[in-house]
Amino acid sequence: MAEFATSIDIEAPPEIVFDHLVTVDGMLAWMGQRAELDPRPGGVFAVDIDGNPIRGEFVEVDRPRSVVVTWGLEANDVLPAGSTEVAFRLTPTATGTRVDLTHSNLPESQVPPHAEGWLHFLGILAETAAAA
């Protein structure tokens, strides 16, 4: 299994960025067309992204420092629901928040599409959080 990691600086305070990770309105502002979120350890994490039903659960919710979720595709043998883990670590900076993202336990074949997807969606997160 493999891992993808990246970071982005966002011109918004950690509390605003955090809300974009744990609220339905926040999540839908940057990723997905439908979401069901219960942001507590063991709570539901479900986001539909361009027809892909991402399913998992919240593992860690530490406002406003970190969010960790399990991640996978419903009814998929390559990347089953909840089979990988995505960690968002938020660090205050002079101009806002640094987000360190790590997506772990990925099959090698899934690293390139997830890397492309995360870079795309983190850019949108930066725009929407800064405008909030």
N, C-alpha and C positions, 0 to 999 in steps of 0.2 A: 504494500500500500504506500501511497505517496501523500505529499502535503503541498499546499499552495499557500504562500504568505505574501502579503503586501501591506502597504501603509498609505494613508492619505491624510493631509491636513485640511481641516474644515473650519471655515470662518463662522463658527457658532459655538456657544458654550456646551460643555458635556451634557448638561441636562436636556438641551434641545436635541442633540444627536441621539441620546439615549431614548428619548420618546419616539424617535423615528424607528427604533428597533423593537419596541415593545407595545406600541399602540396600533390599532388597525388603520386609523387615518394616517399616522406617521409612516407605516410600512407601505401603504398603497401610494403614498406621495412619491416614492422612489423605486419601488419594486413590487410587481404583481398587480393582478386585476381583482383578486379576492383574497381575503385573509381571515383566519380565525386564530386569535392569539390569547393565551392564558399565561401571562408572564410570571410564572412561579415555578420552582423546580418540580418537574413532572407534568407541568401544564402543556396544553396543546400548542404546537407550532405548525400551522398549515397556511401555505401561501401558494396560490396558483400564478405561475409566471409564464406568460405566452403559451398557455395550454399545458404546461407541465405542472402536475400536482405535487408540490414539495410537501413532504410530511415528516414530522419529527416531534420533538418535545423540548421544552426549556430545561436546561441542565443547571444553569447558574444565572441569577439575576441580581446584580449588585449595583444599585443606582448610586451615582451615575458613572460607575467605573467599568462595568463589564456585563456582557450578555453572551451566554454560550448556549447553543441549540444543537440538537441532532438534526440531520438533514438527509433526505433521500427522496426518490420518486416512488409514488404509489404504484404498486403492481409492476415493478421493474426488477429484473434479475441482476442487472449490472450494478445498479445503484439503489438498492432497496430502501424503502422508507426508514429513516432513522439510522442508517448504516454509517454515516459520516458525521463529523462534528465541525461546527463553525463557531469560532470564538472571536468576539469583537472586544478589544481592550481600548478603553477611552482614557486619554491622558490630556489634562488641561495644558494649553500652550499660551503664549503671549497674545496670539490672535484668535484663539478658539480651542479646537480639539484635534488631537492626533488620534486617528483610528488605526489600530493595528489589527488586521484580520488574518486569521489562520484557519484554513479549511483542511482538516486532517482525515486520514483513513480513506483517501480517495483511491480508487483503482487507477493505475497509470493512464489508461485510456481516457479517463475523465478529467485529468489535470488540464489539458489545453482548453477544452470548452468551458470549464469552470473558471480558469484564469481569465479568459476573455470576458465571460459574463460578469465576474466580480469587478474587473477594471471598469467595465461599462456602467454597472449599477452603482458602484461607489462614487463615480463621477456625478451621477444624478443625485445621490444622497448628499454630496457636498453642495450642490446647487440648491436643493430643496431645503436643507437644514439652514443654510446661510440666509435664505429668503424668509424663513419662519419668524 
